[in-house]
Amino acid sequence: MTSLCDVLSRIEPADESAMAAALERQRVLTKPPGALGMLETLSVRLAGMTACARPRFERSVVVVAAASHGVAEEEAVSAYPPSVTAQMVANFVAGGAAINVLARLAGAELLLVDAGVSPDPGPNPGIRRERLAPGTRSFLREPAMPHEHAERIVEAGAALAMDLAREGPLLLAVGEMGIGNTTAAAAITAAMTGCSAGEATGRGTMVDDEGLARKRAVVAEALRRHAPDPRDSIGVLAAVGGYEIGFLAGCCLGAAASRVPVVLDGFITGAAALLAVALAPATVDYLVASHRSAEQGHAVVLRHLGLTPLLDLGLRLGEGSGAALALPIVNAAARTLDEMATFGDAGVDGPARAS
């Protein structure tokens, strides 16, 4: 497996010359300047990501990483029991979850990753096994995972993204499953951005007021106990993270190293992106925010990363649902840039110049 240091060394900023060429092409396409709004801005970003002035994508893959969380076993931080994680993995394999429907609708391949689900789903042709442990420990009392595990799970995610990139021009979307992972994402977000536990922590699976207060107290106590250093992403992941979050951080890094755009889902994938960008700041050039989650900490993440979401539908499901919904929009940005005729090609008069 490629080492994390090697992955980081391959990540370069967006290609300025490709972006300039894409912007110039946008100026001469058969439409008023700016008429396609965010599609135009996104198309120029895609050119920079791929280092190609007219990018095209042969396929889309939605990677959904699942893992269990020790904090959910000990503390009632979710409206659903921890057993739901493994049950939902089975539902994904059976094709019955929202992400199955939305990935099919987008024409995307769904790749399910066991990053540490409890109980162990066992060997299954529908699941890629990347587990180092049966989930995290309760970070309220001890670090969520060993530091070595944190680095290895990030490397595993990077390796998957780089492997997928070798198979041809790719759009990579990321999603997750793990009861308790909004608590981990809140702790990561507070640690990485400096915001308060209260600002980072929302209702997740819609816990009641008492549950929300308990959840915020858990995050605040975990941060006090471990004092994670935002300059050390791997240390933050080890202290208060989740295996699926680490895996998706690795996916972001591996994709950036391969010049592959990454379509983020909501809050949890955003927390993974925070870790990735702290490790390699140029990674942010490869990230597309699919939507604005109803989970309150997501606003903190988007602001910190400087990303503008494509959709705002009040989603808070996770699973990669928002990312799958956004895939056709991302493809539309690339295809309109590439396939629309220019004024010269079409014999259409361009805008009149003022005398």
Long-range contacts (C-beta under 8 A, 24 or more apart in sequence): 1-155, 1-156, 1-159, 2-155, 2-158, 2-159, 2-162, 3-155, 4-151, 4-154, 4-155, 4-158, 4-234, 4-253, 4-279, 7-155, 7-158, 7-162, 7-250, 7-253, 7-254, 7-257, 8-253, 8-257, 8-279, 8-280, 10-257, 10-258, 11-253, 11-256, 11-257, 11-280, 11-282, 11-283, 12-282, 13-282, 13-285, 14-45, 14-48, 14-49, 14-282, 14-285, 14-286, 15-47, 15-48, 15-49, 15-50, 15-51, 16-48, 18-47, 18-48, 18-50, 18-51, 18-52, 18-53, 19-44, 19-45, 19-47, 19-48, 21-47, 21-53, 22-46, 22-47, 22-48, 22-53, 22-54, 22-337, 25-53, 25-54, 25-337, 25-342, 26-337, 28-342, 28-343, 28-344, 28-350, 29-336, 29-337, 29-340, 29-341, 29-342, 29-343, 30-340, 30-341, 30-342, 30-343, 30-346, 30-348, 31-340, 32-351, 33-351, 36-336, 38-308, 38-310, 38-333, 39-329, 39-332, 39-333, 39-336, 40-333, 40-337, 42-288, 42-310, 42-329, 42-330, 42-333, 43-333, 43-334, 43-336, 43-337, 45-285, 45-288, 46-261, 46-330, 46-333, 46-334, 46-337, 47-337, 48-285, 49-259, 49-260, 49-261, 49-285, 49-286, 50-169, 50-259, 50-260, 50-261, 51-259, 54-337, 54-338, 55-169, 55-334, 55-337, 55-338, 56-169, 56-334, 56-335, 56-338, 57-169, 57-170, 57-171, 57-331, 57-334, 58-168, 58-169, 58-170, 59-108, 59-109, 59-167, 59-168, 59-169, 59-170, 59-171, 60-106, 60-107, 60-108, 60-109, 60-170, 60-171, 60-172, 60-173, 60-327, 60-331, 61-108, 61-109, 61-110, 61-111, 61-164, 61-170, 61-171, 61-172, 61-173, 62-99, 62-103, 62-106, 62-108, 62-109, 62-110, 62-111, 62-173, 62-174, 62-175, 62-320, 62-323, 62-324, 62-327, 63-111, 63-113, 63-160, 63-161, 63-172, 63-173, 63-174, 63-175, 63-248, 63-251, 63-320, 64-92, 64-99, 64-110, 64-111, 64-112, 64-113, 64-174, 64-175, 64-176, 64-177, 64-319, 64-320, 65-113, 65-115, 65-130, 65-157, 65-174, 65-175, 65-176, 65-177, 65-243, 65-244, 65-247, 65-248, 65-251, 66-92, 66-112, 66-113, 66-114, 66-115, 66-117, 66-176, 66-177, 66-178, 66-244, 67-114, 67-115, 67-116, 67-117, 67-131, 67-135, 67-136, 67-178, 67-181, 67-242, 67-243, 67-244, 67-245, 67-247, 68-116, 68-117, 68-118, 68-134, 68-135, 68-136, 68-178, 68-179, 68-180, 69-135, 69-136, 69-144, 69-178, 69-179, 69-180, 69-181, 69-183, 69-184, 69-242, 70-135, 70-136, 70-137, 70-138, 70-139, 70-144, 70-180, 71-136, 71-138, 71-139, 71-140, 71-144, 71-180, 71-183, 71-184, 71-218, 71-222, 72-179, 72-180, 72-183, 73-138, 73-180, 74-138, 74-140, 74-141, 75-138, 75-140, 75-214, 75-215, 75-218, 76-207, 76-211, 76-214, 77-180, 77-182, 77-183, 77-204, 77-207, 77-211, 77-214, 77-215, 77-218, 78-179, 78-180, 78-182, 78-183, 78-204, 78-205, 78-207, 79-204, 79-205, 79-206, 79-207, 79-208, 79-211, 80-179, 80-205, 81-179, 82-118, 82-179, 82-180, 84-179, 85-117, 85-118, 85-135, 85-177, 85-178, 85-179, 86-117, 86-118, 86-119, 86-121, 88-177, 89-114, 89-117, 89-121, 89-127, 89-177, 90-121, 92-126, 92-177, 92-319, 93-124, 93-126, 93-127, 97-319, 98-317, 98-319, 98-321, 99-175, 99-319, 99-320, 99-321, 99-324, 102-320, 102-321, 102-324, 102-325, 103-320, 103-324, 105-324, 106-324, 106-325, 106-327, 106-328, 107-327, 108-171, 108-173, 108-324, 108-327, 111-160, 113-160, 113-244, 113-247, 115-153, 115-156, 115-243, 115-244, 115-246, 115-247, 116-153, 116-243, 116-244, 128-160, 130-156, 130-157, 130-160, 130-247, 131-243, 132-243, 133-243, 135-242, 135-243, 136-184, 136-241, 136-242, 136-243, 139-184, 139-187, 139-222, 139-226, 139-239, 139-240, 139-241, 140-218, 140-221, 140-222, 140-225, 141-225, 143-226, 143-238, 143-239, 144-184, 144-237, 144-238, 144-239, 144-240, 144-241, 144-242, 145-237, 145-238, 145-241, 145-243, 145-246, 146-238, 147-234, 147-235, 147-238, 149-238, 149-243, 150-234, 150-235, 150-237, 150-238, 150-241, 150-246, 151-234, 153-237, 153-243, 153-246, 153-247, 153-250, 154-234, 154-237, 154-246, 154-247, 154-249, 154-250, 154-253, 154-275, 154-279, 155-250, 156-247, 156-250, 157-246, 157-247, 157-248, 157-249, 157-250, 157-251, 157-252, 157-253, 157-254, 158-250, 158-251, 158-253, 158-254, 158-257, 159-250, 159-254, 160-247, 160-250, 160-251, 160-254, 161-250, 161-251, 161-252, 161-253, 161-254, 161-255, 161-257, 161-258, 161-260, 161-262, 162-254, 162-255, 162-257, 162-258, 164-260, 165-254, 165-255, 165-258, 165-259, 165-260, 166-258, 170-260, 171-260, 171-261, 171-263, 171-327, 171-330, 171-331, 172-251, 172-255, 172-260, 172-261, 172-262, 172-263, 173-262, 173-263, 173-265, 173-290, 173-320, 173-323, 173-324, 173-326, 173-327, 174-248, 174-251, 174-252, 174-262, 174-263, 174-264, 174-265, 174-269, 174-272, 174-320, 174-323, 175-265, 175-269, 175-318, 175-319, 175-320, 175-321, 175-323, 175-324, 176-244, 176-245, 176-248, 176-265, 176-268, 176-269, 176-272, 176-318, 176-319, 176-320, 177-244, 177-318, 177-319, 178-242, 178-244, 178-268, 179-205, 180-242, 181-242, 181-244, 181-245, 181-268, 181-318, 182-267, 182-268, 182-295, 182-297, 183-215, 183-218, 183-219, 184-240, 184-241, 184-242, 184-245, 184-268, 184-271, 185-242, 185-245, 185-267, 185-268, 185-270, 185-271, 185-297, 186-215, 186-219, 186-271, 186-297, 187-219, 187-222, 187-223, 187-240, 187-241, 188-236, 188-237, 188-240, 188-241, 188-245, 188-271, 188-274, 188-275, 189-267, 189-270, 189-271, 189-274, 189-297, 189-300, 189-301, 190-219, 190-223, 191-223, 191-228, 191-230, 191-236, 191-239, 191-240, 192-230, 192-233, 192-236, 192-271, 192-274, 192-275, 192-278, 192-304, 193-230, 193-274, 193-300, 193-301, 193-304, 194-230, 195-300, 196-220, 197-223, 199-296, 199-297, 199-300, 200-296, 200-297, 200-300, 201-296, 201-297, 202-267, 202-294, 202-295, 202-296, 202-297, 203-295, 204-295, 230-278, 231-278, 233-275, 233-276, 233-278, 233-279, 234-279, 236-275, 237-275, 241-275, 244-268, 245-271, 245-272, 245-275, 246-272, 246-275, 248-272, 249-273, 249-275, 249-276, 249-279, 250-276, 252-276, 252-277, 252-283, 252-286, 252-287, 253-279, 253-280, 253-283, 255-286, 256-280, 256-282, 256-283, 256-285, 256-286, 259-286, 260-286, 261-286, 261-287, 261-288, 261-330, 262-286, 262-287, 262-288, 263-288, 263-290, 263-323, 263-326, 263-327, 263-330, 264-288, 264-289, 264-290, 264-307, 264-323, 265-290, 265-291, 265-293, 265-318, 265-319, 265-320, 265-321, 265-322, 265-323, 266-290, 266-291, 266-293, 266-295, 266-298, 266-315, 266-316, 266-318, 266-322, 267-293, 267-295, 267-297, 267-298, 267-301, 267-316, 267-318, 268-318, 269-320, 269-323, 270-298, 270-301, 270-302, 270-305, 271-297, 271-301, 273-301, 273-305, 274-301, 274-304, 274-305, 277-305, 288-326, 288-330, 290-322, 290-323, 290-325, 290-326, 291-315, 291-322, 291-325, 291-326, 293-322
